[in-house]
Amino acid sequence: QVQLVESGGGLVQAGGSLRLSCAASGRTFSRYAMGWFRQCSGKEREFVAVVSWSGGTKYYVDSVKDRFTISRDNAKNTMYLQMNSLKPEDTAVYYCAAGSYGPLVRKVADYWGQGTQVTVSS
């Protein structure tokens, strides 16, 4: 069993930066690939980025490439999403999830966090 808690969301102006964290409980964190997702009001949840269990393989949706960086620290049971050059269209609730690498890209996860709101003002 893995419990996930996101933090770091907030209000930022366009062009600014935020770093989201996803803290995981349990001893099996390093066995899972981890991903970030986001959901705007009235829209489907969208895949953002995924990182392999080791941190060595990463994949991003095109809209965030070169702006967002996913990373993890298995010693701290924590995953991060560094978000730079934020745009108003990045406004959403951001969720972290744990599972297998391929299924995470398809938005299939074993565990989900509760989400943290990110609002980017123009």
C-alpha positions as CSV (number, residue, x, y, z in Angstrom):
1,Q,0.0,0.0,0.0
2,V,1.3,3.5,-0.9
3,Q,-0.2,6.8,0.2
4,L,0.6,9.9,-1.8
5,V,0.4,13.5,-0.6
6,E,1.1,16.4,-3.0
7,S,2.2,19.8,-1.9
8,G,3.7,23.0,-3.4
9,G,0.7,24.3,-5.4
10,G,-0.4,27.9,-5.3
11,L,-0.9,31.1,-7.2
12,V,1.9,32.4,-9.5
13,Q,2.1,34.9,-12.3
14,A,2.7,33.8,-15.9
15,G,6.4,33.2,-16.5
16,G,7.0,32.2,-12.9
17,S,8.0,28.9,-11.3
18,L,6.7,26.4,-8.8
19,R,8.0,23.1,-7.5
20,L,5.5,20.4,-6.6
21,S,6.3,17.6,-4.3
22,C,4.7,14.2,-3.9
23,A,5.5,12.5,-0.6
24,A,4.9,8.7,-0.4
25,S,4.4,6.5,2.6
26,G,5.5,2.9,2.7
27,R,8.7,1.1,2.0
28,T,7.9,0.2,-1.6
29,F,8.1,3.6,-3.1
30,S,11.2,2.8,-5.2
31,R,9.5,-0.2,-6.8
32,Y,7.1,2.1,-8.6
33,A,7.3,4.4,-11.6
34,M,5.7,7.7,-10.7
35,G,3.8,10.3,-12.6
36,W,2.2,13.7,-12.6
37,F,-1.2,14.5,-14.0
38,R,-3.4,17.5,-14.2
39,Q,-7.1,18.2,-14.5
40,C,-8.8,21.5,-15.4
41,S,-12.4,22.1,-14.3
42,G,-14.7,20.3,-16.7
43,K,-12.0,18.5,-18.6
44,E,-10.5,15.0,-18.5
45,R,-7.4,14.3,-16.4
46,E,-4.3,14.8,-18.6
47,F,-0.9,13.0,-18.4
48,V,2.0,15.4,-17.7
49,A,5.1,13.4,-17.0
50,V,6.4,10.1,-15.8
51,V,9.7,8.9,-14.2
52,S,10.9,5.3,-13.9
53,W,11.6,3.7,-10.6
54,S,15.3,4.5,-10.8
55,G,14.8,8.1,-12.1
56,G,16.7,7.3,-15.2
57,T,13.9,7.4,-17.7
58,K,11.5,10.2,-18.1
59,Y,8.8,11.2,-20.5
60,Y,6.7,14.4,-20.9
61,V,3.6,15.5,-22.7
62,D,4.7,17.9,-25.5
63,S,3.0,20.9,-24.0
64,V,5.4,20.9,-21.0
65,K,8.6,19.7,-22.6
66,D,11.6,22.1,-21.9
67,R,9.5,23.8,-19.2
68,F,8.8,21.1,-16.6
69,T,11.2,18.6,-15.0
70,I,10.2,15.5,-13.2
71,S,12.6,13.9,-10.6
72,R,12.6,11.7,-7.6
73,D,14.6,11.0,-4.5
74,N,14.0,7.4,-3.4
75,A,15.9,8.0,-0.2
76,K,13.3,10.6,0.8
77,N,10.3,8.7,-0.8
78,T,9.5,11.9,-2.7
79,M,8.9,12.9,-6.3
80,Y,9.1,16.4,-7.7
81,L,7.8,18.5,-10.6
82,Q,9.8,21.7,-11.2
83,M,7.6,23.9,-13.3
84,N,9.2,26.9,-15.1
85,S,7.9,29.5,-17.5
86,L,4.3,28.8,-16.3
87,K,1.4,29.8,-18.5
88,P,-2.2,30.4,-17.7
89,E,-3.1,27.2,-19.5
90,D,-1.1,25.3,-16.9
91,T,-3.7,26.1,-14.4
92,A,-5.2,22.9,-13.0
93,V,-5.3,20.5,-10.1
94,Y,-2.1,18.5,-10.2
95,Y,-2.1,14.9,-9.1
96,C,0.7,12.4,-8.5
97,A,0.4,8.7,-9.0
98,A,2.3,5.5,-8.6
99,G,2.3,2.5,-10.9
100,S,4.0,0.9,-13.9
101,Y,5.7,3.2,-16.5
102,G,3.7,2.3,-19.6
103,P,0.3,2.3,-17.9
104,L,1.0,5.6,-16.2
105,V,1.4,7.3,-19.6
106,R,-2.1,5.9,-20.4
107,K,-3.3,7.4,-17.1
108,V,-3.6,4.0,-15.4
109,A,-2.2,4.0,-11.9
110,D,-2.2,1.8,-8.8
111,Y,-2.3,4.8,-6.4
112,W,-3.4,8.4,-6.6
113,G,-2.8,11.4,-4.5
114,Q,-5.5,13.9,-3.6
115,G,-4.2,16.8,-5.7
116,T,-2.8,20.3,-5.3
117,Q,-4.1,23.4,-7.1
118,V,-1.9,25.4,-9.4
119,T,-3.2,28.7,-10.6
120,V,-1.3,30.8,-13.1
121,S,-2.5,34.4,-13.6
122,S,-1.9,36.3,-16.8
